[in-house]
Amino acid sequence: MANTTVMTIKGQKISVTQHGKPDPQLIQKAYERLILNILREYEDRDKLTSSLVAKM
């Protein structure tokens, strides 16, 4: 059985291994997904804060 390197981002497992070795491109894609998730979360929080302030 081949070794598999897995990154877990927000509970979602992402394989970053290709041909039994960690693949830099897959690792980069996993980090990009993580960064996008973080940005999306802050954007949602920003919108929520703005709408709450507007209602006050």
Legacy VTK file of the C-alpha trace (Angstrom):
# vtk DataFile Version 3.0
C-alpha trace
ASCII
DATASET POLYDATA
POINTS 56 float
0.000 0.000 0.000
1.433 3.365 -1.035
1.960 6.164 1.439
-0.546 8.953 1.060
-0.103 12.440 2.426
-3.392 14.103 3.286
-4.126 17.676 4.340
-7.333 18.335 6.231
-8.910 21.716 5.565
-12.107 22.522 7.452
-12.782 18.826 7.943
-12.276 18.039 4.251
-9.404 15.661 3.496
-7.341 16.526 0.443
-4.757 14.095 -0.920
-1.504 15.837 -1.819
0.324 12.682 -2.924
0.967 11.524 -6.450
2.883 8.351 -7.362
3.601 7.738 -3.666
5.310 11.092 -3.076
3.987 14.471 -1.903
3.279 16.557 -5.011
4.166 20.275 -4.722
1.383 21.273 -7.151
-1.266 19.405 -5.143
0.081 20.935 -1.921
-0.114 24.406 -3.522
-3.718 23.787 -4.619
-4.615 22.679 -1.079
-3.095 25.865 0.382
-4.912 27.982 -2.224
-8.185 26.331 -1.219
-7.409 27.036 2.450
-6.667 30.711 1.741
-9.845 31.088 -0.332
-11.885 29.507 2.475
-10.396 31.934 5.009
-11.030 34.947 2.744
-14.608 33.819 2.092
-15.191 33.422 5.837
-13.931 36.952 6.559
-15.959 38.359 3.665
-19.117 36.729 5.058
-18.315 38.059 8.535
-17.707 41.529 7.065
-21.081 41.487 5.309
-22.775 40.328 8.499
-21.118 43.095 10.533
-22.062 45.716 7.923
-25.696 44.635 7.867
-25.886 44.601 11.673
-24.391 48.101 11.889
-26.803 49.335 9.200
-29.761 48.024 11.227
-28.717 49.847 14.414
LINES 1 57
56 0 1 2 3 4 5 6 7 8 9 10 11 12 13 14 15 16 17 18 19 20 21 22 23 24 25 26 27 28 29 30 31 32 33 34 35 36 37 38 39 40 41 42 43 44 45 46 47 48 49 50 51 52 53 54 55
